[in-house]
Amino acid sequence: MRILVTGGAGFIGSHFVHGLDAADVTVLDKLTYAGSRANLDGARHTFVHGDVCDARLLSEVVPGHDVVVNFAAESHVDRSIVEAAEFVRTNVLGTQTLLQACLEAGVAKVVQVSTDEVYGTIESGSWAEDAPPAPRSPYAASKASADLIALSYATTYGLDVSITRCGNNYGPRQYPEKIIPLFVTRLLRGATVPLYGDGGNVRDWIHVQDHCAGIRLVMEKGWPGEVYHIAGTAELSNLELTGLLLEACGRGWDLVEYVEDRKGHDRRYSLDDTKLRALGYRPEITFEQGLKDTVRWYAEHRGWWTA
């Protein structure tokens, strides 16, 4: 089986590639600030430096692959608030350009990797896959738009494309702009950490390896035109998470700096993953163990995040 992984040099994409040892893997990545070929060290793959918005390049790279898994995306909400255009370009136009290339090349299976943020915010309970999108940030809106385009290719053209939506990821090699690596790297230096608002925003956390296991399952068994949730293993407020990170890094609350809340900050996310569990999915890494291992990784690889 030949698999093309777009955005495969990023945090989640590279972990996915490392789990595909038995496959013939091509990685296409633009190598923006959050992507690095070093993330792929030790993984069997062929690397292509390029952009999912480049239709000519895709016409050369996509043919011959049986499966395409699309991780290529701008993904940081704060950056999308400051500069939304690049998010629309990569996440919307890039997805459509890639889907068209897959259609023309006769790719047998496409998996579009998305996010729980497309739903907006939920006070209680959990979203099922048929919940309507209600994005509240440019990032979330760009991912919701990409999902709708993917579903349209399934309906209109019969392209076998499935969508996965996941909660907040954590683990080794995550770029230090997201809360866990940002806080860990700052705390390890003895620096203060910025906590938005009252710290009451709630997220559902999943280890990146469990996320990738869910994507592989959808790649193998997912139905065309279907959305699958990959839920986390720990629902925590940012205040609760901060406490755990302080404890793991041996620091105190004196290093926490409360800052003005982010614009349009969603209060809570939560996914119902019943559909994926019916296919056999079970997360394997507890948050307690995963967080411990993640903090240890950053402590032992200071050169990775101080370079």
C-alpha positions as CSV (number, residue, x, y, z in Angstrom):
1,M,0.0,0.0,0.0
2,R,1.3,3.4,-0.9
3,I,0.3,6.2,1.4
4,L,0.7,10.0,0.9
5,V,0.8,12.0,4.2
6,T,0.4,15.7,3.7
7,G,1.7,17.9,6.5
8,G,3.7,14.8,7.7
9,A,6.6,16.7,9.1
10,G,4.4,18.4,11.7
11,F,3.6,17.3,15.2
12,I,0.7,14.9,14.7
13,G,1.6,14.0,11.1
14,S,5.1,12.9,12.0
15,H,3.8,10.6,14.8
16,F,1.4,9.2,12.2
17,V,4.2,8.5,9.8
18,H,6.3,6.8,12.5
19,G,3.4,4.3,12.9
20,L,3.3,3.3,9.3
21,D,6.5,1.2,9.2
22,A,5.0,-1.5,7.0
23,A,3.7,0.9,4.3
24,D,5.3,2.7,1.4
25,V,5.0,6.3,2.6
26,T,5.5,9.6,0.9
27,V,5.5,12.8,3.0
28,L,4.6,16.1,1.4
29,D,5.3,19.1,3.7
30,K,5.8,22.8,3.2
31,L,8.1,22.9,6.2
32,T,6.7,26.0,7.9
33,Y,7.8,27.1,11.3
34,A,5.9,24.1,13.0
35,G,7.2,21.4,10.6
36,S,10.7,19.9,10.6
37,R,12.3,17.0,8.8
38,A,14.0,16.1,12.1
39,N,10.5,15.0,13.3
40,L,10.7,12.2,10.7
41,D,14.2,10.9,11.7
42,G,14.0,7.1,11.8
43,A,10.7,6.8,9.9
44,R,10.7,5.0,6.5
45,H,9.5,7.5,4.0
46,T,10.2,9.5,0.8
47,F,10.1,13.3,1.4
48,V,8.7,15.9,-1.0
49,H,9.0,19.6,-0.1
50,G,5.9,21.3,-1.3
51,D,2.6,23.0,-0.7
52,V,-0.9,21.4,-0.9
53,C,-2.0,24.6,-2.7
54,D,0.3,23.7,-5.6
55,A,-1.9,21.9,-8.1
56,R,0.9,21.2,-10.5
57,L,3.0,19.6,-7.9
58,L,0.1,17.5,-6.6
59,S,-0.6,16.3,-10.1
60,E,3.0,14.8,-10.1
61,V,3.0,13.5,-6.5
62,V,-0.5,12.1,-5.8
63,P,-0.8,9.6,-8.7
64,G,0.2,6.1,-7.7
65,H,-0.9,6.4,-4.1
66,D,-3.7,4.3,-2.7
67,V,-4.4,6.4,0.4
68,V,-4.0,10.1,1.1
69,V,-4.1,11.4,4.7
70,N,-4.3,15.2,5.0
71,F,-2.7,16.8,8.1
72,A,-1.5,19.9,6.2
73,A,-3.0,22.9,8.0
74,E,-2.4,26.1,9.9
75,S,-3.6,25.2,13.4
76,H,-2.9,27.8,16.0
77,V,-6.0,29.8,17.0
78,D,-4.0,32.8,18.3
79,R,-2.2,33.1,14.9
80,S,-5.5,32.9,13.0
81,I,-6.9,35.8,15.0
82,V,-3.9,38.0,14.0
83,E,-3.6,36.7,10.4
84,A,-6.6,34.8,9.0
85,A,-5.7,34.8,5.3
86,E,-3.1,32.1,5.5
87,F,-5.5,29.8,7.4
88,V,-8.1,30.2,4.6
89,R,-5.5,29.6,1.9
90,T,-3.9,26.5,3.4
91,N,-6.9,24.9,5.2
92,V,-9.6,25.7,2.6
93,L,-8.0,26.1,-0.8
94,G,-5.3,23.6,0.1
95,T,-7.8,20.9,1.0
96,Q,-9.9,21.5,-2.2
97,T,-6.8,21.4,-4.4
98,L,-5.7,18.2,-2.7
99,L,-9.1,16.6,-3.1
100,Q,-9.2,17.5,-6.7
101,A,-5.8,15.9,-7.3
102,C,-7.0,12.8,-5.5
103,L,-10.1,12.6,-7.6
104,E,-8.2,13.0,-10.9
105,A,-5.6,10.4,-9.8
106,G,-8.2,7.8,-8.7
107,V,-7.0,7.6,-5.1
108,A,-8.9,4.9,-3.3
109,K,-9.2,6.5,0.1
110,V,-8.7,10.0,1.6
111,V,-8.8,10.9,5.3
112,Q,-9.3,14.6,6.2
113,V,-7.9,15.3,9.7
114,S,-10.0,17.9,11.4
115,T,-10.8,19.3,14.9
116,D,-13.5,19.5,17.5
117,E,-13.2,23.3,17.3
118,V,-15.5,23.3,14.3
119,Y,-18.4,22.9,16.6
120,G,-17.8,26.0,18.7
121,T,-18.5,25.6,22.4
122,I,-20.8,23.3,24.4
123,E,-21.9,23.9,28.0
124,S,-22.7,20.3,28.9
125,G,-22.8,16.9,27.3
126,S,-20.8,15.9,24.2
127,W,-21.1,16.5,20.4
128,A,-22.2,13.6,18.2
129,E,-20.9,13.6,14.6
130,D,-24.2,15.1,13.3
131,A,-23.9,18.2,15.4
132,P,-23.9,21.3,13.2
133,P,-20.6,23.3,12.8
134,A,-20.6,26.6,14.6
135,P,-17.0,27.8,14.5
136,R,-16.0,30.9,16.5
137,S,-12.4,31.5,15.3
138,P,-10.9,31.9,11.8
139,Y,-8.9,28.7,12.4
140,A,-12.1,26.7,13.3
141,A,-14.0,28.3,10.5
142,S,-11.3,27.3,8.0
143,K,-11.3,23.7,9.2
144,A,-15.1,23.6,9.1
145,S,-15.1,24.9,5.6
146,A,-12.5,22.2,4.6
147,D,-14.7,19.5,6.1
148,L,-17.7,20.7,4.1
149,I,-15.7,20.7,0.9
150,A,-14.5,17.1,1.7
151,L,-18.0,16.0,2.3
152,S,-19.1,17.6,-1.0
153,Y,-16.4,15.6,-2.9
154,A,-17.8,12.4,-1.3
155,T,-21.4,13.3,-2.3
156,T,-20.9,14.9,-5.7
157,Y,-17.9,12.9,-7.1
158,G,-18.1,9.7,-5.1
159,L,-14.6,10.2,-3.7
160,D,-14.0,7.9,-0.7
161,V,-13.2,10.5,1.9
162,S,-13.7,10.2,5.6
163,I,-13.2,13.0,8.2
164,T,-11.7,12.6,11.7
165,R,-12.3,15.2,14.4
166,C,-10.2,15.1,17.6
167,G,-9.7,17.0,20.8
168,N,-6.6,18.7,22.1
169,N,-3.4,16.7,21.4
170,Y,-0.2,16.5,23.5
171,G,3.0,14.6,23.4
172,P,6.7,14.8,22.3
173,R,7.8,17.2,19.5
174,Q,4.8,19.5,19.8
175,Y,5.8,23.0,18.8
176,P,5.9,25.2,21.9
177,E,3.0,27.5,21.0
178,K,0.3,25.2,22.3
179,I,-0.4,25.2,26.0
180,I,1.3,22.1,27.3
181,P,4.7,22.5,25.5
182,L,4.6,26.3,26.0
183,F,4.0,25.9,29.8
184,V,6.4,23.0,30.2
185,T,9.3,24.7,28.4
186,R,8.8,28.0,30.2
187,L,8.5,26.3,33.6
188,L,11.6,24.2,33.0
189,R,13.4,27.6,32.5
190,G,11.8,29.0,35.6
191,A,9.8,31.5,33.5
192,T,6.2,32.6,34.1
193,V,3.3,31.1,32.2
194,P,0.3,33.0,30.8
195,L,-3.1,31.7,31.9
196,Y,-6.0,33.1,29.8
197,G,-8.9,34.7,31.7
198,D,-10.1,32.8,34.8
199,G,-8.6,29.5,33.6
200,G,-12.0,27.9,33.4
201,N,-11.9,26.9,29.7
202,V,-12.3,23.1,29.4
203,R,-10.5,20.9,26.9
204,D,-10.5,17.1,26.3
205,W,-6.9,15.9,26.1
206,I,-5.6,13.0,24.0
207,H,-2.1,11.7,23.6
208,V,-0.9,12.1,20.0
209,Q,-0.3,8.3,19.6
210,D,-3.9,7.5,20.5
211,H,-5.1,10.1,18.0
212,C,-3.0,8.5,15.3
213,A,-4.3,5.1,16.2
214,G,-7.8,6.4,15.7
215,I,-6.9,7.9,12.3
216,R,-5.3,4.6,11.2
217,L,-8.6,2.8,12.1
218,V,-10.6,5.3,10.0
219,M,-8.2,4.9,7.2
220,E,-8.7,1.1,7.3
221,K,-12.4,0.9,8.2
222,G,-14.1,4.3,7.8
223,W,-17.0,4.7,5.5
224,P,-17.1,7.3,2.7
225,G,-18.7,10.6,3.6
226,E,-18.6,9.8,7.3
227,V,-17.2,11.9,10.2
228,Y,-15.6,10.1,13.1
229,H,-14.8,11.5,16.5
230,I,-11.6,10.7,18.4
231,A,-12.2,11.7,21.9
232,G,-9.7,12.3,24.6
233,T,-9.0,10.6,28.0
234,A,-9.1,13.6,30.3
235,E,-11.4,16.6,30.4
236,L,-9.7,19.4,32.3
237,S,-10.0,23.1,32.8
238,N,-6.9,25.1,31.9
239,L,-6.6,25.9,35.6
240,E,-6.6,22.2,36.5
241,L,-4.1,21.5,33.7
242,T,-1.8,24.3,34.9
243,G,-1.8,22.8,38.4
244,L,-0.7,19.4,37.0
245,L,2.0,21.0,34.9
246,L,3.3,23.0,37.8
247,E,3.5,19.8,39.9
248,A,5.2,17.8,37.1
249,C,7.8,20.6,36.6
250,G,8.4,21.1,40.3
251,R,7.2,24.8,40.2
252,G,4.7,26.9,42.2
253,W,1.7,29.1,41.5
254,D,3.9,32.2,41.8
255,L,5.0,31.5,38.2
256,V,1.4,31.8,36.9
257,E,0.5,35.1,35.3
258,Y,-3.2,35.7,34.5
259,V,-3.6,37.5,31.2
260,E,-6.5,38.9,29.2
261,D,-8.7,36.2,27.7
262,R,-8.3,35.4,24.0
263,K,-11.0,36.9,21.7
264,G,-13.9,34.5,21.1
265,H,-12.4,31.9,23.5
266,D,-14.5,28.8,23.4
267,R,-15.5,27.7,26.9
268,R,-15.7,23.9,26.5
269,Y,-15.2,21.1,24.0
270,S,-16.3,17.5,24.3
271,L,-16.7,14.7,21.7
272,D,-18.8,11.6,21.8
273,D,-16.7,8.8,20.1
274,T,-19.3,6.0,20.2
275,K,-19.1,5.6,16.4
276,L,-15.3,5.0,16.4
277,R,-15.4,2.7,19.4
278,A,-17.9,0.6,17.4
279,L,-15.0,0.0,14.9
280,G,-12.8,-1.2,17.8
281,Y,-11.1,2.0,18.9
282,R,-9.7,2.2,22.5
283,P,-7.3,4.8,23.7
284,E,-4.3,3.2,25.5
285,I,-2.4,6.0,27.1
286,T,-3.7,7.5,30.4
287,F,-3.4,11.2,30.8
288,E,-1.4,10.8,34.0
289,Q,1.2,8.6,32.3
290,G,1.2,10.5,29.0
291,L,1.8,13.9,30.7
292,K,4.6,12.4,32.8
293,D,6.3,11.0,29.7
294,T,5.8,14.3,27.8
295,V,7.3,16.5,30.5
296,R,10.3,14.1,30.7
297,W,10.8,14.3,26.9
298,Y,11.0,18.1,27.0
299,A,13.3,18.0,30.0
300,E,15.6,15.5,28.2
301,H,15.5,17.3,24.8
302,R,16.2,20.9,25.7
303,G,18.2,21.3,22.5
304,W,15.0,20.6,20.5
305,W,13.2,23.6,21.9
306,T,16.0,26.0,22.7
307,A,17.7,25.9,19.3
